[in-house]
């Protein structure tokens, strides 16, 4: 029988005062997650949204840009190599830094080197090398996510996970502002006001700055303590190692939850369905309502992200004060209800003030739901397999919503925006039932 640590399940919750709940954000673990969250959020847009802008400016056709977006699939299949990150030591590094920090430093180094490669290669001359560098950044970024999720889960007790998740999201969202709006501002500054069209030198400066922006995360890894490792029984041969790395993490989840695992997985699969399905048609909706690019950018990409941070902070505090499951229910209610505000906006039309109010409410709800949901996923993992199990659960939450979202354009064409937003709100109703049922689920020791 495998010697593993006790499951990372929810013990009786410690009731904190408001001051104690707020003080969680000043703990060293929360401050570390702020810096590491920034390192995790930085690469995403640089290989997806920002890269698409750069490629189009360089004259790359839209079909090619669409195909190249597949580099982002690395984030959806990261569970495939999560067992390696969970168990495989890195020569020299693991002995010096520990299991989690060694993988974090390695992945961050590859990200920084990949961004330098993306800076130095000109897509208007030769596209292949830049794409190879972007793929390396995406794979390394997904690997960093695996190791960082495990590091976070193992760094604090369960009822502090919501605060860590909120700090992580704060750093992550700040990095997305820097990698989204910041890189465009830097490229425009480097190109100068008089220049027009594509300028490789300007983009080179912007991406080199982004590569340098990985340094704070790398320094934080070097200066942070390694979590106390869960005991791992040494493998006597390859078959036994594969059993412990690949089979046991998945078997452990089913062994602890039995038939209730289906209920838990169902909740994970649909919890964010209202947000994800609605989000696919959000930008086309803004265009059809007559909002300009500057209006959408300022309200949704900067102001909206700030409201998400506020929501994440509120969700972390409320979860620490009242428990994760209660705030998970609150987040589900708010996420579905906020979609109805888009029905109202579709009737108002082009009104920037109305857009600000709708985006504020929607992103606030999203931040609250995300903080509670990350804490919930963390509570489901066994600390012996935290990287593998969390990678699987966090990847799984997007599969069904992304599939359904593929049909959102057809629905809008047939029934209009108001009916579409109403339908996405109704998609959130079964989530409420699943949260209520899942609150009764307890892992077997």
Backbone torsions as a table, in degrees:
resi	resn	phi	psi	omega
1	UNK	NA	134.1	-175.8
2	UNK	-66.7	140.9	176.4
3	UNK	-92.9	104.4	-177.5
4	UNK	-127.1	161.9	178.0
5	UNK	-73.1	159.3	176.8
6	UNK	-58.2	148.5	179.8
7	UNK	-57.5	148.6	179.8
8	UNK	-86.1	71.0	-174.9
9	UNK	-103.2	170.5	-177.6
10	UNK	-77.8	112.1	173.3
11	UNK	-79.0	175.8	174.9
12	UNK	-54.5	130.0	-170.7
13	UNK	-74.5	135.2	173.7
14	UNK	-80.3	123.8	-179.7
15	UNK	-83.0	118.5	-178.9
16	UNK	-103.2	152.1	170.8
17	UNK	-75.6	168.9	178.4
18	UNK	-61.2	-40.1	-179.5
19	UNK	-64.6	-41.0	179.0
20	UNK	-66.5	-37.8	178.8
21	UNK	-65.2	-42.4	178.6
22	UNK	-68.1	-33.5	-177.4
23	UNK	-66.6	-19.4	178.3
24	UNK	-58.2	-30.7	-177.7
25	UNK	-73.7	-13.6	178.9
26	UNK	-99.2	-1.2	177.9
27	UNK	-69.6	149.4	179.2
28	UNK	-54.1	-36.8	-179.3
29	UNK	-63.0	-40.0	178.9
30	UNK	-67.5	-40.7	179.3
31	UNK	-66.8	-36.1	175.9
32	UNK	-63.7	-41.6	-178.1
33	UNK	-68.1	-26.5	175.9
34	UNK	-62.8	-48.3	-179.9
35	UNK	-69.0	-41.8	-179.2
36	UNK	-70.7	-32.2	175.2
37	UNK	-63.7	-36.0	176.1
38	UNK	-62.3	-43.6	178.6
39	UNK	-64.2	-32.2	179.9
40	UNK	-75.1	-35.8	-176.6
41	UNK	-81.8	-20.0	-174.6
42	UNK	-62.4	-46.0	-171.9
43	UNK	-72.3	-24.2	-168.5
44	UNK	-55.9	-56.8	-177.4
45	UNK	-71.2	-25.9	-178.1
46	UNK	-69.3	-20.0	176.2
47	UNK	-109.6	1.0	179.9
48	UNK	-126.5	-92.0	-173.1
49	UNK	-61.3	-52.7	-179.2
50	UNK	-63.9	-40.3	179.2
51	UNK	-62.1	-39.0	178.8
52	UNK	-61.4	-41.1	176.8
53	UNK	-60.5	-47.1	-179.1
54	UNK	-62.6	-44.3	-178.1
55	UNK	-65.3	-40.4	-179.8
56	UNK	-66.4	-39.8	177.8
57	UNK	-64.2	-29.4	179.2
58	UNK	-80.9	-0.4	177.0
59	UNK	93.4	10.2	177.8
60	UNK	-74.9	135.6	-176.4
61	UNK	-70.3	156.4	-174.2
62	UNK	-64.2	-34.9	178.8
63	UNK	-61.3	-45.5	178.6
64	UNK	-62.8	-42.6	178.5
65	UNK	-60.4	-39.5	177.9
66	UNK	-62.5	-44.3	178.6
67	UNK	-64.0	-37.6	-178.3
68	UNK	-69.3	-16.0	176.7
69	UNK	-66.3	-13.5	178.8
70	UNK	-65.6	-14.0	175.8
71	UNK	-60.6	-24.2	178.5
72	UNK	-71.0	-10.7	177.3
73	UNK	-64.6	-17.6	177.9
74	UNK	-57.0	-33.3	-179.7
75	UNK	-71.7	-26.0	-178.5
76	UNK	-86.6	-17.0	-178.4
77	UNK	-117.5	19.5	-177.5
78	UNK	-63.5	-20.2	179.2
79	UNK	-63.8	-19.1	-177.2
80	UNK	-67.8	-34.7	177.7
81	UNK	-110.3	8.4	176.4
82	UNK	-59.6	-38.1	177.6
83	UNK	-59.0	-32.8	178.0
84	UNK	-67.5	-42.9	178.3
85	UNK	-64.8	-32.8	-178.6
86	UNK	-71.2	-34.6	-169.1
87	UNK	-121.2	-31.5	-170.7
88	UNK	-80.1	125.5	175.6
89	UNK	-78.1	152.1	176.1
90	UNK	-100.0	124.3	-178.1
91	UNK	-50.4	135.2	178.6
92	UNK	72.3	-50.9	-174.4
93	UNK	-66.9	-46.8	-175.0
94	UNK	-63.1	-37.4	179.6
95	UNK	-64.8	-32.0	-177.5
96	UNK	-88.1	-39.2	-172.0
97	UNK	-107.3	-22.1	-174.1
98	UNK	100.9	170.1	-172.6
99	UNK	-64.6	-46.6	-174.4
100	UNK	-76.7	-48.2	-175.8
101	UNK	-67.5	-31.2	179.0
102	UNK	-64.8	-42.7	178.3
103	UNK	-69.2	-36.4	177.1
104	UNK	-61.9	-47.3	-177.6
105	UNK	-66.6	-40.1	179.0
106	UNK	-62.5	-47.5	-178.0
107	UNK	-65.9	-39.0	178.8
108	UNK	-65.5	-36.8	177.9
109	UNK	-64.9	-42.5	178.3
110	UNK	-64.8	-39.7	177.9
111	UNK	-60.1	-48.9	-179.1
112	UNK	-61.1	-44.2	179.1
113	UNK	-65.7	-39.1	178.6
114	UNK	-64.2	-39.4	178.0
115	UNK	-67.0	-35.7	174.4
116	UNK	-62.7	-42.1	176.9
117	UNK	-62.3	-39.9	177.5
118	UNK	-66.2	-31.4	178.4
119	UNK	-69.7	-40.9	-172.1
120	UNK	-82.2	-19.8	-178.0
121	UNK	-93.8	134.2	-177.6
122	UNK	-97.9	109.8	-178.1
123	UNK	-66.0	-23.2	178.9
124	UNK	-72.0	-17.6	178.6
125	UNK	-100.3	-48.2	-179.1
126	UNK	-151.0	119.1	-171.5
127	UNK	-85.1	-33.7	-172.3
128	UNK	-53.1	-52.3	-178.4
129	UNK	-59.7	-37.9	178.7
130	UNK	-65.7	-40.0	179.1
131	UNK	-64.5	-41.1	178.2
132	UNK	-61.2	-41.2	177.9
133	UNK	-66.1	-40.1	178.8
134	UNK	-63.4	-40.1	178.3
135	UNK	-64.8	-40.9	177.7
136	UNK	-62.2	-40.7	178.1
137	UNK	-63.7	-42.9	-178.2
138	UNK	-64.4	-45.6	-179.7
139	UNK	-65.0	-44.2	179.0
140	UNK	-65.3	-36.8	178.3
141	UNK	-65.1	-42.8	177.1
142	UNK	-63.9	-37.4	177.2
143	UNK	-65.5	-41.0	175.9
144	UNK	-60.0	-40.2	178.1
145	UNK	-59.6	-42.8	-179.4
146	UNK	-60.2	-52.6	-177.4
147	UNK	-65.8	-36.4	-177.3
148	UNK	-71.9	-38.7	176.2
149	UNK	-61.2	-43.2	178.2
150	UNK	-64.7	-41.1	179.0
151	UNK	-61.1	-43.4	-180.0
152	UNK	-64.5	-46.0	-177.1
153	UNK	-62.3	-37.8	-175.8
154	UNK	-85.9	-3.7	-173.9
155	UNK	-93.8	-9.5	-176.6
156	UNK	-156.9	163.1	178.7
157	UNK	-71.8	167.7	-171.1
158	UNK	-60.4	-44.7	-174.1
159	UNK	-76.1	-1.1	172.5
160	UNK	-101.5	-1.8	-175.7
161	UNK	-67.3	-32.3	179.8
162	UNK	-64.2	-38.9	178.0
163	UNK	-66.4	-41.9	176.9
164	UNK	-63.6	-40.3	178.6
165	UNK	-63.6	-40.4	179.4
166	UNK	-66.3	-41.4	177.3
167	UNK	-63.8	-41.5	177.6
168	UNK	-60.4	-46.5	-180.0
169	UNK	-64.1	-35.9	178.4
170	UNK	-61.1	-50.1	177.0
171	UNK	-61.6	-39.4	-179.1
172	UNK	-63.2	-45.3	-177.8
173	UNK	-70.6	-37.5	175.9
174	UNK	-61.7	-39.4	177.8
175	UNK	-65.0	-35.4	179.5
176	UNK	-68.4	-34.7	173.9
177	UNK	-64.4	-44.7	-178.5
178	UNK	-65.2	-42.1	-178.2
179	UNK	-81.1	-15.6	178.9
180	UNK	-97.1	-67.8	179.9
181	UNK	-79.7	-39.4	-175.2
182	UNK	-61.8	-43.1	-177.7
183	UNK	-66.5	-32.9	176.9
184	UNK	-69.7	-40.1	177.8
185	UNK	-63.2	-41.8	-179.4
186	UNK	-65.1	-44.2	179.8
187	UNK	-63.2	-40.3	179.2
188	UNK	-66.4	-40.7	178.0
189	UNK	-63.9	-42.9	-178.5
190	UNK	-68.3	-31.0	-179.5
191	UNK	-77.8	-30.8	-179.6
192	UNK	92.6	155.7	-175.2
193	UNK	-68.6	-29.5	-174.8
194	UNK	-81.7	-24.1	-174.1
195	UNK	-76.7	148.7	176.2
196	UNK	-133.1	161.9	178.4
197	UNK	79.9	-168.4	-175.4
198	UNK	-81.5	134.4	177.1
199	UNK	-131.6	105.8	-178.6
200	UNK	-58.9	-38.3	-178.7
201	UNK	-62.0	-38.3	179.9
202	UNK	-67.3	-44.7	178.1
203	UNK	-66.9	-32.1	177.7
204	UNK	-62.9	-44.2	177.0
205	UNK	-61.1	-45.3	-176.5
206	UNK	-62.0	-44.6	-177.5
207	UNK	-74.4	-30.1	174.4
208	UNK	-66.2	-37.2	175.1
209	UNK	-63.7	-40.2	178.3
210	UNK	-64.3	-39.8	177.7
211	UNK	-62.2	-42.3	178.4
212	UNK	-65.6	-25.2	-179.5
213	UNK	-70.3	-10.3	174.9
214	UNK	-79.3	-14.6	-175.7
215	UNK	-60.9	-43.0	178.7
216	UNK	-57.7	-39.3	178.3
217	UNK	-65.5	-39.5	179.3
218	UNK	-66.2	-40.8	177.7
219	UNK	-65.9	-36.4	178.7
220	UNK	-65.4	-39.0	177.5
221	UNK	-61.6	-45.3	-178.6
222	UNK	-65.2	-31.3	-177.2
223	UNK	-95.7	0.8	-177.1
224	UNK	-97.7	152.7	176.2
225	UNK	-77.3	150.6	174.1
226	UNK	-81.8	132.2	176.6
227	UNK	-59.5	154.2	177.1
228	UNK	-62.5	118.5	-174.7
229	UNK	-71.1	143.9	173.4
230	UNK	-72.0	141.8	-179.6
231	UNK	-64.9	133.5	178.7
232	UNK	-121.7	124.1	178.9
233	UNK	-68.3	125.0	-179.2
234	UNK	-59.8	137.1	179.3
235	UNK	-82.6	135.9	-179.9
236	UNK	-86.7	-20.5	-179.6
237	UNK	-156.4	177.3	-176.9
238	UNK	-64.0	-40.2	-178.6
239	UNK	-62.2	-42.1	180.0
240	UNK	-67.9	-36.2	177.5
241	UNK	-65.2	-43.7	178.4
242	UNK	-63.4	-36.4	177.3
243	UNK	-60.9	-45.9	-178.3
244	UNK	-72.4	-33.3	-174.6
245	UNK	-87.5	-35.4	-172.6
246	UNK	-107.7	-43.1	-172.9
247	UNK	-86.7	-49.1	-174.1
248	UNK	-58.1	-40.6	-179.6
249	UNK	-59.4	-38.2	-179.3
250	UNK	-80.2	-38.5	177.8
251	UNK	-65.4	-35.8	179.9
252	UNK	-60.3	-42.3	-178.9
253	UNK	-61.6	-45.8	-179.8
254	UNK	-68.8	-34.7	-179.7
255	UNK	-66.7	-36.5	-177.9
256	UNK	-77.8	-32.9	-174.5
257	UNK	-108.4	-14.9	-179.5
258	UNK	49.3	-133.1	-175.5
259	UNK	-66.0	-24.3	178.5
260	UNK	-67.9	-14.6	175.8
261	UNK	-59.3	-33.9	178.5
262	UNK	-64.0	-39.1	178.2
263	UNK	-66.2	-44.3	179.7
264	UNK	-62.8	-45.6	-179.3
265	UNK	-65.9	-35.2	177.3
266	UNK	-63.4	-41.3	178.3
267	UNK	-64.0	-44.4	179.7
268	UNK	-61.0	-40.5	-175.0
269	UNK	-67.7	-25.6	-173.2
270	UNK	-120.9	-2.3	-172.3
271	UNK	-58.9	-40.7	-177.2
272	UNK	-98.2	18.9	-172.1
273	UNK	-64.4	-38.7	-180.0
274	UNK	-61.7	-45.6	-178.5
275	UNK	-67.1	-47.1	-173.8
276	UNK	-67.0	-45.8	-178.6
277	UNK	-65.9	-43.1	179.1
278	UNK	-65.8	-37.6	-175.0
279	UNK	-61.7	-27.7	-179.3
280	UNK	-63.1	-36.3	-176.8
281	UNK	-97.9	3.9	-177.1
282	UNK	-64.0	-51.3	-178.0
283	UNK	-64.6	-44.4	173.1
284	UNK	-57.5	-35.6	178.2
285	UNK	-62.7	-44.7	179.8
286	UNK	-61.3	-41.2	179.7
287	UNK	-63.6	-46.8	-177.9
288	UNK	-67.3	-24.0	176.8
289	UNK	-82.9	-3.9	176.4
290	UNK	89.0	11.3	178.1
291	UNK	-74.4	137.9	-179.7
292	UNK	-80.2	166.3	179.4
293	UNK	-61.2	-40.1	-179.8
294	UNK	-66.6	-37.8	177.9
295	UNK	-65.2	-45.9	-179.2
296	UNK	-65.8	-41.9	-178.7
297	UNK	-62.9	-47.1	-176.2
298	UNK	-68.5	-36.4	-176.1
299	UNK	-83.5	-49.2	-172.9
300	UNK	-88.7	-35.8	-173.4
301	UNK	-87.6	-26.6	179.0
302	UNK	-110.7	-61.6	-178.8
303	UNK	-62.1	-40.6	179.5
304	UNK	-63.1	-40.2	178.7
305	UNK	-64.9	-39.4	178.3
306	UNK	-61.2	-41.6	178.7
307	UNK	-66.9	-31.2	175.1
308	UNK	-64.6	-39.3	177.5
309	UNK	-62.8	-42.2	177.3
310	UNK	-61.2	-43.5	178.9
311	UNK	-62.7	-40.1	178.5
312	UNK	-63.9	-40.7	177.8
313	UNK	-63.2	-48.0	179.6
314	UNK	-61.6	-43.6	179.5
315	UNK	-62.4	-38.8	178.4
316	UNK	-66.0	-43.2	179.6
317	UNK	-65.7	-46.0	-178.7
318	UNK	-65.1	-37.2	178.7
319	UNK	-65.6	-40.2	178.2
320	UNK	-67.7	-29.8	-177.2
321	UNK	-84.9	-42.7	-172.2
322	UNK	-116.6	-4.6	179.0
323	UNK	102.2	149.3	-174.1
324	UNK	-65.8	-42.8	-172.8
325	UNK	-66.2	-36.2	178.2
326	UNK	-64.9	-41.9	-179.6
327	UNK	-75.7	-27.1	173.2
328	UNK	-62.4	-41.3	176.2
329	UNK	-66.4	-44.1	178.8
330	UNK	-60.0	-43.8	179.3
331	UNK	-62.0	-38.8	178.8
332	UNK	-65.4	-41.3	178.9
333	UNK	-64.6	-47.4	-177.3
334	UNK	-66.6	-38.3	-179.5
335	UNK	-63.1	-43.2	179.3
336	UNK	-70.5	-43.3	-177.3
337	UNK	-65.8	-36.6	-178.2
338	UNK	-65.6	-24.4	176.3
339	UNK	-65.0	-28.3	178.7
340	UNK	-68.4	-22.7	176.0
341	UNK	-65.3	-28.9	176.9
342	UNK	-70.6	-27.7	173.3
343	UNK	-63.1	-44.7	177.5
344	UNK	-62.6	-42.4	-179.0
345	UNK	-64.7	-34.0	178.9
346	UNK	-64.7	-26.4	176.3
347	UNK	-84.2	-29.9	179.1
348	UNK	-72.3	-41.0	-179.3
349	UNK	88.4	-147.5	-174.3
350	UNK	-77.3	96.4	-179.9
351	UNK	-144.8	107.3	-175.1
352	UNK	-63.3	-38.6	178.8
353	UNK	-61.9	-42.4	177.7
354	UNK	-64.3	-40.4	178.7
355	UNK	-61.0	-41.0	179.7
356	UNK	-61.3	-45.4	-179.8
357	UNK	-64.0	-42.0	-178.6
358	UNK	-67.0	-46.5	179.6
359	UNK	-63.5	-38.1	178.6
360	UNK	-59.1	-50.8	-178.1
361	UNK	-65.3	-42.3	-176.5
362	UNK	-65.8	-44.7	-178.5
363	UNK	-73.5	-32.9	174.8
364	UNK	-61.9	-45.6	177.9
365	UNK	-62.2	-41.8	-179.8
366	UNK	-63.4	-40.3	179.0
367	UNK	-65.2	-42.1	178.3
368	UNK	-62.7	-47.1	-178.9
369	UNK	-63.5	-41.1	-177.6
370	UNK	-65.3	-44.5	-179.8
371	UNK	-60.2	-45.1	180.0
372	UNK	-68.4	-38.0	-176.7
373	UNK	-68.7	-41.0	177.9
374	UNK	-63.6	-41.0	177.6
375	UNK	-63.6	-37.9	179.1
376	UNK	-65.6	-45.9	177.9
377	UNK	-59.7	-39.0	179.8
378	UNK	-62.5	-38.0	-177.3
379	UNK	-69.4	-19.1	-176.7
380	UNK	-82.7	-16.3	-172.3
381	UNK	-86.0	150.6	169.3
382	UNK	-88.4	129.3	-173.9
383	UNK	-60.7	-20.9	177.5
384	UNK	-72.0	-23.1	-177.7
385	UNK	-129.6	32.7	-169.4
386	UNK	-58.9	-42.5	-177.0
387	UNK	-64.8	-48.3	-177.3
388	UNK	-65.7	-48.9	-175.5
389	UNK	-67.4	-41.5	179.9
390	UNK	-67.7	-38.3	177.9
391	UNK	-61.1	-40.7	179.0
392	UNK	-66.0	-46.6	-177.3
393	UNK	-66.1	-43.6	-177.8
394	UNK	-70.3	-28.4	175.7
395	UNK	-74.8	-36.9	-175.9
396	UNK	-65.6	-27.2	-172.9
397	UNK	-67.6	-14.2	-177.3
398	UNK	-104.3	-12.3	-171.5
399	UNK	-62.6	-57.3	-178.7
400	UNK	-65.9	-47.5	178.0
401	UNK	-58.1	-41.4	179.3
402	UNK	-64.9	-37.6	178.8
403	UNK	-64.6	-48.0	179.7
404	UNK	-64.6	-38.0	-178.3
405	UNK	-61.7	-23.5	178.4
406	UNK	-61.3	-22.2	-179.0
407	UNK	-97.5	3.8	-173.9
408	UNK	-64.5	-36.4	179.1
409	UNK	-62.8	-41.9	177.6
410	UNK	-61.5	-39.5	-178.7
411	UNK	-65.7	-44.1	179.8
412	UNK	-63.2	-42.0	178.8
413	UNK	-61.0	-35.1	-176.4
414	UNK	-83.6	-36.8	-170.2
415	UNK	-124.5	-11.0	178.4
416	UNK	93.2	166.7	-175.7
417	UNK	-67.3	-41.2	-176.7
418	UNK	-60.1	-45.5	178.8
419	UNK	-66.6	-35.5	179.3
420	UNK	-64.2	-48.6	-179.6
421	UNK	-65.1	-35.3	176.1
422	UNK	-63.9	-41.9	-179.9
423	UNK	-64.7	-39.1	178.9
424	UNK	-66.8	-31.6	175.3
425	UNK	-66.4	-41.3	178.2
426	UNK	-65.3	-27.7	177.1
427	UNK	-61.2	-23.9	-179.5
428	UNK	-80.8	-10.9	-177.7
429	UNK	-65.0	-46.7	177.6
430	UNK	-59.9	-26.1	178.9
431	UNK	-61.5	-38.1	-179.6
432	UNK	-61.1	-42.5	178.1
433	UNK	-64.4	-41.8	-179.2
434	UNK	-66.2	-37.8	177.3
435	UNK	-63.9	-43.0	179.4
436	UNK	-61.2	-41.9	179.3
437	UNK	-71.4	-40.4	-178.1
438	UNK	-67.5	-24.0	179.1
439	UNK	-65.1	-16.3	179.7
440	UNK	-95.4	-3.4	-176.8
441	UNK	-82.5	134.5	176.1
442	UNK	-133.7	137.4	-179.2
443	UNK	-72.7	144.8	173.2
444	UNK	-78.3	139.5	175.9
445	UNK	-69.0	NA	NA
